Amino acid sequence: MQLLGAAGLLSGPLAARSAPPRSLNERMSGDFTPVHDPCIIKADGVYHLYCTGHEGDGPGLIPWRSSKDLAHWELHGAVFPSIPEWAKEAVPGTRGMWAPDISFFNDRYHLYYSCSTFGSNRSIIGLATNETLDPDSPGFRWQDRGLVVASERDDDFNAIDANHIEDRDGGHWLSLGSFWSGIKMFPLDPATGKPPPPPDNHNRTILSLASRPVPEDAPGAIEAPFMIERDGYYYLFTSFDYCCKGANSSYYIVVGRSKQVTGPFLGRDGKSMMDGYGTVLLQGNRRFRGPGHNAYLRDGGDDYLVYHAYDAENEGQSTLRISPVSWSRDGWPTAEL
């Protein structure tokens, strides 16, 4: 054993054995960038990850990656070779399929996606389903199920950034929203994965969950809802401020909770997310800027926040990040970038 200087710092083999284990993000390898707006699910021991895709970029629309350990990722292709014609007609000028969300219910996988143009609320959320995520299975085939929710220029919400949740009573809901009047939620029919048709949903039930009021009716920078249930509370994660500016992005993740799936959602200080408040969960650092648009993974007894951040040491590239989540005694999550 060697001693290094007066400080008595260990070097050599013993120091190497004593080094703390590298974090999951430090061990990340393979095809983990570019990844923007990720969602994730585990099926048959394999983690499947989907993200935003644009025409002309990479393998197609909604790139698909998989991993067996959350650290090494392989890119397999994409869910769609091109944007469905009905979506192009609904949103003229759309060039991408954004912000997917993956869940399993009613014996099939449901993949929600968005089509829009930047800065507009003429947007749609669509749905694709699959019986299996195993590409070697004869039942593997993504089927587009068409429109779920649309917003028009005279609506006060923006139909992008969908997230599905099944509540503790078996009810199904879709939260969504970006800017405008904030985060909304619609009830779903689990048989279709879409809002119930009239007469059950005659007036198109729209619930408000979170907002960022600003002067003069300007859009408030809040988007990308994701909801989970834990120990009697529903937790709503959202992203504040601005994505999509590379290393200049100012995104950060905020959380609130409620006893009811429909709210009201409050931060740790008791202030309402409808008034623009919430508890800050994750902010950027010198290298990884603008963390946001998170999904949430429960893997046995372990919880993870899955999100993108912009790597200032790699030309601001949007990069997959996965951070373990810890919970305080009073029921609030913490995570490190």
Buried (B, 14 or more C-beta within 10 A) or exposed (E): EEEEEEEEEBEEEEEEEEEEEEBBBEEBEBBBBBBBBBBBBBBEEEBBBBBBBBEEBBBBBBBBBBBEEBBBBEBEEBBBEEBBEBBBEBBEEBBBBBBBBBBBBEEBBBBBBBBBBEEEBBBBBBBBBBBBBBEEEEEEEBEBBBBBBBBEEEBEBBBBBBBBBBBEEEEBBBBBBBBBBBBBBBBBBBEBBBBBEEEEBEEEEBBBBBBBEEEEEEBBBBBBBBBBBBEEBBBBBBBBBBBBBBBEBBBBBBBBBBEEBBBBBBBBEEBBBBBBBBBEBBBBEEBBBBBBBBBBBEEEEEBBBBBBBBBBEBEBBBBBBBBBBEEEEEEBBBBEB
